[in-house]
Amino acid sequence: MPPEVDKAKEFLERLLSNPMLQGYTPLQREEQILQLFSTHASQLAPILTSKDFFPEKSWTTLLPVLIQALFQLTDRDLWATWKPFLDSGLSLSFLPFLTKQTIPESELRAQIAALLKDILQSPEGRRVATGPFTAIQQGGCFKYIDAVFERRSYIHFEITKVQRLRMSKEEIKGILAMTLLLKSSYILYISEGMHTYTDRIAGVIQGSFGEKVIRSLQKRIPLLPLPLWESAIHSNMSFQENRFLEATARLASIFASRYRTFRAGQKVDRGADTPDKSWFNVARKNYKFYGFDIKMLDELYSIAAEMGW
């Protein structure tokens, strides 16, 4: 490893230890640092190209070094958590419901890990993975499944009657987790330069392109049943344009967007709405733009308000 990368890591370690970044996942912290590089380049450049840091480099040549070092630090922290999760923490108990064949779990887990590493090879992949990965890592979305099964209202009906996933709530959580895990895999089939990440999570895939992506991914990991690929890729489509999207796809779309900016341990000012209640309320006003299911948002908002989330 070039010495300059090691030196860049020392500087970045100090940035990443800033209390302002506590409560964020590794990919979220990475995004915060990248935003810092973009918005404060004029202040950072004179400091980092001075004799105390990298005197022989211009900001233009230094920035790629900083980004490379940042990605390496993120990957180190990310896989410290994700490897154990993929090896054993990810529940696959729902698989017998979706397929009659016996699936070698260890082989499947290894293939999923390889796919995720490929997604994280590109800056675009890292950004589209931030929301879904954070939703799983923070785990808050799964408590909503508990509430949904207690209420047995719209979302429960869409999952069990429309999508016909007549299984336990724990198995539904497993399908939601897998949908979120695989959600970003479409990025592998978009040419470099074709995709620029925005906050519009749903609706980035349209028409027959999604079905082409599903067929390609099926060939890559044929052990995974087709319904999982459909749920994952359809979670990038707009419900306003396709009313037949799976309930798990619609939920994954909402939670990936919610958790992209989620910060654990966030304090609530007296008299202010709780974080989830506030977010779902704003999302209800902009549901058409984001391609969300308004009825799902209404129910999730009601749950957040009732539970103080």
N, C-alpha and C positions, 0 to 999 in steps of 0.2 A: 504494500500500500504506500503510495507517495507520501512523503513527510508532510506536504501541505494539507493533505486530507486529514491526517492526524491532528494537525494544528487547528484546522477548521472544526474538527469534532470537539476539541477543548473549548473553543469559543461557544459552540452550539450547546454543549452540555450546560454551560452557565445560563444560556437563554432558556433552555428547556426546564431548568430548575426554578424558574421564576414562579412565585406563588400565584400569579395571575393565570398560569396555565394548569394549575392543579384542578382536578375534577374532569379533565379532558382525557380522551383515549389517545394512544400514540398517533393515529392518523389525524385526529383533530388538532393535536399540538403541532404536527407537521404543517397543517394548513394555516394555522395561526402564524407560524414563523415565515412561511412563504408570503403571506399577506404583508408581514412586516418588511420583508425584503422589497416588496413591490411599492408599498406606500411610503417607506422611509429611506429609499435608496439614496436620496440626496444627503441625508444625515449620516447614514452608515458608511457610504463610500469613502469619505475622507478619513474616517477612523480606521477602517479595516485595511486601507491601502497605505497607512502610515508605517513608519519604521518599527512600531511596536507589534505589528501584525504581519501584513503581507506587502512590504514596500516595493517588491518587484512586479507586482500585478496591478492591472487596472481593474476597475469594478466589473467591466465586461468579461474579463478573463477569470476573475475571482468568483463571480456568481455561480457558474457551473460547478466549481469545486465545492462551494458551500452547499449547493443543492444535493450533490452526490453524497457528501458527508451526512447531511440531514436525512436522506433516504436510508442510509445504512444504520443510523442510530434508531430511526423509526422501526425498521425491520427487526432490529435486535430486540426492542421492547415489545413489538407486536407479536412476534413468534414465540416469545417467552410465555405468553398467555394462550395464543392460538394453537400451538402444537399440542398441549395437553387436552384442549377442548376438542380438536379434530380427532385425536387418538382415541379418546374415550368419553369425553363430556357430551359430545353431540349425540343425541338420542336418535336411533334409527328404528325404533319400535314400530313405526307406522308403515314400514316397507311391506310387510306381508299383506296389508290391506290393498296396496297398489299393484302388487305383482305376485304371481303364483310361484315364480322361480326362486330358488335359494340363492341369495346374494352373498358372496364372500365379503364380509364387512371390512376386514383389514385392507383388502385390495381397493374397495370403494373409498375408504377414508384417505388412502394414499393418493388416489386419483383426484379427489376433491382438493386436497392440499396442493397438488401440483397445478391444478387449474387456478387456484387462488394466487399462487406465486406468479403465474403468468399474467394474471390481471394486474398485479402490483408492479410489473416491470415497467409500465408506462406512467408518466405523470397523469394522463387522463384517467387511466384505470384506478389510480390511487384516489383521485378525487371522487369518482362515482362510487367507489367502495366505502368512502368515509361514513356516509349515513347508514347503510345496511350493516356494516361491521360494528358501528357504535351501538345500534339498536340491539344487536345480539349481545355484545360485551357488557352493556349496562343492564340489560335484562328487563328493563321496565315495561317493554311492550308485552311481555308474557303475563304480567299481572292483569292486563286487560282481558286476556282470554279467560282467566278465572272469573272475572266479573261478567263477561259475556255469557258464560255458561250458567251463571246464577240467574241472570236476567231472562235468558231464553227469549230474546227479542229479535230485532231485525238481523243483526250480524250472525247470531246463532242460527237463524232460519236460512240465511244465505250459505252458511258453511255446511249445515247438515242436510238441508232439504234441496237447495238449488245445486250446490257443488257435490252434494251427496257424500260428504265425508262423515259417515256415521261411525265415529270413533271417540275415544276418550279425549278430554281436554288436554292431557299430557301429550297425546299423539298429535293433536292439532298444533300444539306448541312446537313439536318437532318439525312438522311440515312448514310452519311459518318460519322457523329458523333456517331450514334448508332453502326456502324461497328467498329469504334475505341473503343467504350466503351466495347463491347463484345469480342473484339479481344483476350484478355488474358484469357478468360474463359476456354480455352482448358487445362490450367494448373491444373484445378480441377480434370482432368482425367488422370493425369500422376502420378504414384506412387512416393513417397518420395525417393529421391536419383537417380531417373531416368533422371532428367532434370537438366542440368547445363547451365545457361544463357550465351550466347555469343553475339557478335554484329551481328551475322547472324540472322536477324529478320525473313526473309522469309525462307521457306524450312525446318522449324522445325517439320512440320507435313507432313507425306507422306502416300500414298496409302489409304487403306480403313479405317485407324484409324480415319481420319478426319470425315468420314461419321458416324462412331460410336459415336464420340463426339457430332456431330450435333443431332443425334437421342436422345442422353441422355439429352442434353440441352433443346431440344424441350419438353421433358417430365417435365423438371424442370419449365420452363416458357412457357406453351402452348399458352399464349396470344400473344406471339411474332410470327409473320408470318415466315414460313420456309425460305424465301429468305434472311431475315436478319441474321439468324443463318448461312446460307451458306456463305454469304458475309463475316461475321466476322471470321469464322473458316478458310475459304479459304484464308484469308489474311495472314495466317501463312504458306502457301504453296508457292512453287517456280513456277513462271510463265514459267521458262525454262523447267519445267517438266510437266506442265499442261497449255496448251494454251487456255483453256476454262474458266479460272478464271474470275469472274465478274470484271468489271471495278472498281467498288467501293472497292472490295477486293484488287485489285492491287494498287489503290491510298492509301488505309489505310496502306498497307505494307510499301509503300515509306514514307508516312508522319510519321508513328510511328518510323521509323528509323531516319528520319531527326530530329524529335523533342526530341529524347532521350537526346541529348547533346545540345539542343537549349538553349540559354541564352538571355533573354529579355534585351534590352538596350545595347547590345554589340557594342562597338565602332569599326569603320573600319578605319584602317590606310590609310593614303593618298596613292592612287595608287593601293591599294589592292582590290580584288574582294569583293563584298558584301557577307554576310554569306550564304544566300540561293544559290546564283549563284555558290559560291565556293563548297558548299556541293553537289549540283546536278552535277557539273562537275566531281567531284571525283567519285560519284556514277555511272556516265555513264561509267567510265573506269572499274568498278568492278561489273557491273550489273549482270553478269552471276553467280558470287559467291553469291550475295545477293538474286538472284531469281527475280529481278525486270524486269519490262517491259521497254525496252530501248527506245521505242517510246514515252512513257509517260515521261520518264526522259528528253528526248530531248525537249519536249514541255515545261515542267516545268522549265528547264534551260533557255529556250528562254524567257519565261514569267519573270523569276527572273532578267534576264539581261535587258530586256526592261523596267521593272518597278523599277529597282534599289533596288531589295530585296536581 
